[in-house]
Amino acid sequence: MPEPSWKEIPTGGLIVKPGNADNYKTGGWRTYRPIRDPNKCTNCLLCFIYCPDSAIKVKDGKISHIDYDHCKGCLICEKECPVKAISHKSETEIKE
């Protein structure tokens, strides 16, 4: 099937198909990466509740990991963590 021409693409980057955000890896433009310390984490799940990207993953009622393919590095999770179990590092610091 050929790609749509520019005339067929909706204006303004509309999402015309609901539930397709998982298909687009948006974490590549992140500046800061949240780092979770599992030894400090109490699994209160506040980071999960506040994450606007659904990048905090939960399994069996506990945080399993952070989905860095979709985390945009807003650091809301760090701000909302009551026990300071989430810190952050610069992406340039991690890539070096």
N, C-alpha and C positions, 0 to 999 in steps of 0.2 A: 504494500500500500504506500503510495507516495506521500511525502510530507506535505502539509497544507501550505498554500501560498500565503504571503503576508496579508492578503485581502481576506483570507478565511480565518485568521487568528483574531480572537476577541480583543478589543481595546482595553488597555489598562491591566493586563495580566490577570484577568478574571479566572477564578477556579470554577470551571463549568461542570466538573465532575466531583461530587463530594467524596471525601475520604481518600483523596489521592496524594496527600501531603507526604505520606510515607515513601512515595516513589522518588522524592527529590531530596538529595543529601544537601542540607543547607549549613552544616557545621563548618564547612571549609572557609567561611569568611569570619569565623570567630577570632577575636583578639585575645581573650582570656579563657582559660580552661578551668572549670571547677574541678577540684580534687577532693574526694570524700575519704575521710579517715574512718574505716569501719570499726576501729577500736573506740572511738568517741561516739559514734552514731548510736542513738537510742531507738531508731526506727519509728520515730513519731510520725513520719510521712509528710511533714509540713513542706519539705522541698518538693515532693511529688505533687502535692495539692497546688502549690504556687507556680510550678514550672509552666510557662506559657507554651513550651514546645513539646510537652509530654516526653521529655528526654530522660526523666528519672524513671527507671524501670523497677517494678516491684514483682516479687515472686513469693508466694506463700506468706503474704503480709509483711515482708521485709524488703528493703531496698537491695536489689541484686546488682545494679550497675547504672552508669550514666551512658546514655546513647550519644556518643560524640559525633555520630553522623548527622544528628539533628539538633544537637545543643548549639545555640548561637552565642553562648557566653555572656548572657545578660547578668549573671551572678545573683539573680533573685534568690536562688536556692541558698547561697552563702549568707545573704542578708537575713533570710527567714529562719535559718537553723538556730534553735535556741541553745544548743550545746557547742556551737562553733565547730562542728564536725566537717564542715566544708570550707576549704580555703581555695585559692586559685593561683595559677601560674600563667605567665605570658606564653602564648603559643611559640614565640621565637625562642624562649628559654627551653621549651620542651623539644623543639626540633633540632637544637644544637647538641 
